[in-house]
Amino acid sequence: MKLSIVIPCYNEKATIAGILDAVRAAPWPDKEIIVVDDFSTDGTRELLQGELRAKLDRLLLHPENRGKGAALRTGFGAATGEAVIVQDADLEYDPNEYGRMLQPIVDGRADVVYGSRFMGAAPHRVLYFWHRMGNGLLTVFSNMFTNLNLTDMETGYKAFRRELIQSIEIEEARFGFEPEITAKLARRRCRIYEVGISYYGRTYAEGKKINYKDGLRAIYCILKYNLFR
């Protein structure tokens, strides 16, 4: 199965070379690496266009900063593999776990797989209490409307059958993508699986970008895409 790896990227100069090396070394034989640079201003774009260009298959450049959801929309549209996985550029998720993430799709059991940071025995970096509580509350709130029993709706590690993800219109430009896509998958009654993954979270000093405003937007998106569509 050919795998398209979509890497949305914004100001990740410190980690972009490392994530590309890790993705290239990941034990999946047939893969294409698609990087979408969302108008980085810290030198990331110049690295991607220069010394790192040979490490990826497609480089897509936004002419302005649009947000993670917009970058994913661009990357999904360019994918040609039978499966598509989202790989954040910040080294929080391990490319060595592609096999675990994709096995339910390979077996023909799943249309979508969520990598849960809150189940399984894999290592997890211990970080922010309120961030964890917020993720849990958003997941429960989403589950109330979708009637799913997810443990980690907000995870950035998601894998899809390509035909499915390319058939869904993604409207959210920023981090609202997660509740939006969950609502739309639930409405289609897609076969959704979860697998436990490792998680090497970053601190805000290390470049973590999501904040409380994105949490408020997630609540809005849960209501919007479950009640008013």
N, C-alpha and C positions, 0 to 999 in steps of 0.2 A: 504494500500500500504506500503510495506516495504521500508524504506529509508536507504541507505548507506551514511554515513557521512565521507568524506575523509578529514583528517586534515594533511596537509603537515607541517612539523615542523623542524625548524633549530634555535637553540640557543634561545629558548623561555622559559627559566627557570622561569622567573617572571610571566608568564601568563598561562602556560600550565595547571596547576591545576585548575585555574579559568575557562578556556574555557571548560575543560572536565566536570566540575560541571554544567556549563551553558548548555552544549549539553545534558547531562543526564537529566536535569530538563526541557528541551524543550518540549512543548506540542505536541509531535508526538509519538503515542503509539508503533509503530513497527519500531525500528531503530537499526542499527549496527554502531558502532563507530570504524573507522579504522584510526590509526595514523601511519604516515610514518615519521620516524626520519631520517633526511638527514645528518647524522653524526654530531650531535650536540657536541660541546666541552665545554659547560658551565655548565654541570651537568643535562641538560634536559633529556638526554638518561638514566642516572642513575635513575632519578625520575620515568620515564616511566616504566623502568624495575623493579622498587621497589615498593614504596608506592602507586603509581598511577596505577599500572598494572590492578587492579581489576575494574577500572573505564572505561576500554575500551575493545572492543571485539577482535581486532586484532592489534598487534604491529609489524610493518615491519621496519627493520633496514637497512639502506644503509651502506655499508662498507667504503664509502668515500662520500664527499660532491659533489652532482651532480646538485643541483638546484631545484627550485620549480616545473618546468615542469616535470623533471624526477621523483620527488616524487609523483606528481599527476598520472603519467603513472603507477607507481607501485600500488598506491592506487586504481585506477580505475580497474586495472586488478584483484584485490582481492575482489571487490564489488559483493554482491549477491542480493542486493535489486532491486526492480523494478525501483526505481529512485535513482540517485546519486547526492549529493550536495557537493560543495567544501566549507569547513569551515576553514578559516585561523586561526592560533593558537594565534593571537595577540589581540583578543577581539575587533577588529574594526567592525565586523559584528555580529549582534544579532541573536542567535539561536531561539529566540522566534518568529522569522519571517519565520520559515520554512513553516508554513501553507500558508502564502501569496506567498512565492516563488513557492510552489509546486501546488497551486490550478489549474493553467492552464494545468499542466500535468495530474493531477487527473481528470479534466473535459474532458480529451481527446482532448484538443484544441492545445496543444503545445508539441513539442519534446524537447525544450530547453527553459529555462527561465533565463534572465539576471536580476540581482538586480541592479537597477540604483541608484547611489548616487545623481543624479542631477535631479530627478523628484519626485513629490509627496510632501507631507507636513510633513514627518517624520523628526526628529531632525538630524542635521548634525553638527559635530564639525567644527568650522571655523579655517582653517589652511593656507596652502601656496598658494599664488596667482599664482605663476608660475607653481606649480604642477597642479593646476586646469586648467590653460591654456593649459599645455602640454597634459593632458588627453583629453581635448576638441578637440585639433588639431589632435591628433592621432585618435580619434573617427571619426572625419570628413574625414580624409584621408582614413581610412579604409572603411567608408561608400561609398566614391567615387568609390571604386573598387568592393565592394560587392553589391552595390545598396540596402543596408539596411538603415533604418533610426534610428539606435541605438542612444541613448544619452550617453551611458557609456560602450564603448567596453572594456575598461581596468578594469572593475569591477572584483574583486576577488570572488564575490558571483554569482555563476552560478549553475544551476540545469539541469540535463539531464535524459532522459530515459536511463536506464543502457545499453540496447542493442545497442543504438546509440553510446554512448561514448566509449564502448568497441570495436566498429567496426572501429573506427578512429585511425589511427596511429599517435601518438603524437611524433614529432621529436625534438621540442625545449626543451632544458634542463632547461632554466631559465625562466625569465618573458616573453619571446617571446611566451609562450603558448597562451596568450590572443588573439593576432592578428592571430596566426596560426589557432586556433580552430574556430575563427569567419570566416575566409576565407573558411575553409573546410566545415563548416556548411552551409554557403551561397551557395557553389558550389553544395551541395546536396539538396538545396532548402528545408531545414528543416523549420518547423514551429517554429519561434522564437518569444517569448514574452518578454516584459520588465515589471517589477513592481518597484515601488518606495520603497526604503528601507531607514532605518536609517543608519548613518555612524558615528562611533566613532574613527576617525583617530588618529594615533600616530604621534608624532614628531620624528625627527631623534634621539634626546636624549633619547627618550623612546623606541627606537629599530627599527624604520622604516628602511627598507633595500633598497628599490628601489631607483635608482638614474638616472642621465641624460644618463649614458651609456645604461641603460635598455630602455630609450626612443629612443635612436639611433638604438638599436637592433630592437625595435618595428617597426620603419620605414622600416628597411631592411626586416623584416618578412612580413609586409604588401605587399611589392613589390614581395618578393619571392613567397609567397603562393597564390597570386592573379594573377600574370603575368606569372610566369615561371613554373606553375604546371598544 
